[in-house]
Amino acid sequence: MKEQVEVRSLKEGKYVLIDEEPCIIKSMTHSKTGKHGSAKSRIDAIGIFDGTKRSIIAPVTDKIYVPIVERKSGQVISVSGGVAQIMDMADYSTLELKIPEDLKGKIEAGKEISYLISMGKMKIDIRT
């Protein structure tokens, strides 16, 4: 799911959709209005799910898509290899998510973790 907002309303730390990939904004710069143009904004962001750096330059009055990112919590049922089986704490459904490299060894059965859902993708959150 996504919604449309003006570029001027975006802030660092918020989410934006670049190349159909949900990204978190790391920095924003604005350039002043020129003789024949409008003020522009440069947005530097990092993909939530792939970690790729992306940039976009757009007039501040343009509309841009913002992904709906949900943060949910779940309990780890089991860990097998690089995959964790998680039970959602709200509706008790189970799902399997790949454990990121930097969290391997830190995720154990019985622990409560948080995970992100956006645009049909899921990921264990770094702030576990």
N, C-alpha and C positions, 0 to 999 in steps of 0.2 A: 504494500500500500504506500501511496505517496500523496503529497499535497503540494500546491504551488504557493510560493511566497516571493516577495520582491527581494532582489539581491541586497539592497540597503538594510534589510531587517536581519540579515545573517550575522552571527557572532562567532568568535573563536570558541571551540569546544562543542559547537552544535553540529548537526549532521546536514549533509548536502548530497545530492545525487549527481555524480559525474560519470559519463560514459555508462549509464545504467548500473552503476556500482555505488552502494551506500558508502560514504566517506565521512570522516570526522575532520572538521576544519582546524588546521594547525596555525595558519596565519592569514590575515587579510590586510590588503593595502588599498587605499583609494587614491586616484589621481584626480586633479582638479579639472574643472570644465575648461575645454579649449575654445578657440575662436569659433570653430564650426562643429563642435561636438558636445556630447554630454560627459559628465563625470563617469569614470570607469573604476571597476574594482577587480583586483587580482586575488583569487582565492587559491591558497595552497592547502591541499588536503591529503589524507592517507586513507586508503581503503580499509574498511572494518574487517572484511573477510580475507582479503588477499595481501594486505600490507603494502600495496603499491602506491607510490606518490603520484598525485595527479594535480594539475593546475587548470584553472579556467579564468578567462578575462571576459567580463561582461559589463554593459552599462548598469549603473545602480538602479535604474528604473525598470530593467528587464525582470521578467518572472522566471523563477528557477524552481525545479522540483526538489522537495525535501522528503527523504524517506521516513516512514513511521518505524521507529526502532523501539522494540519492547524489551525490557530487562525483566527476566523472570528468575525465580529461584527454584532449585531442585535439590534432591538428595541423591548422592551417588549410591547406586545399588551394588554395582560391581565394576571392576576394572579388568579388562582383558587386552593385553598388548597395548596398543595406542588408542583404544576406544573405551569410553566410559558409558555405562548404562545409567541413565538418570531418570528419576521419578519426579515429575513436576509437583511442586508443593500446593498448587492451587486446585488442579483437577485430577491429580494422581495418575496422569497418563505417563507412559514410559517412552523414552527415546534414547537413541545412541548417538553420541557425538565424539568426534575425533579430538584427542587431547593435544593441545598445542605443545610444541617442543619445549618452550620455557616453563611449562607447568608439569611436565612428566616427573613422576616421583612425588609430587606435592598433592595429587588428587588420590584420595583413598576412599574405600567403601565406608559409608556411614556419614561422611562429611557433607555439609550443605554448601552448595556453590551457586553462582549466578551464571546465567547464559543470556545471549542476545538473539533475538529473532527479527529479521528484516528482509523484505523482498523474497520470501521463500527460503532464505538461508538461515542457518543456526550456527552459533559458535560459543564455546565456553569463554566467559569473560575473564580478562586478565586480573581483575580485582576480586579473586576468589579468596 
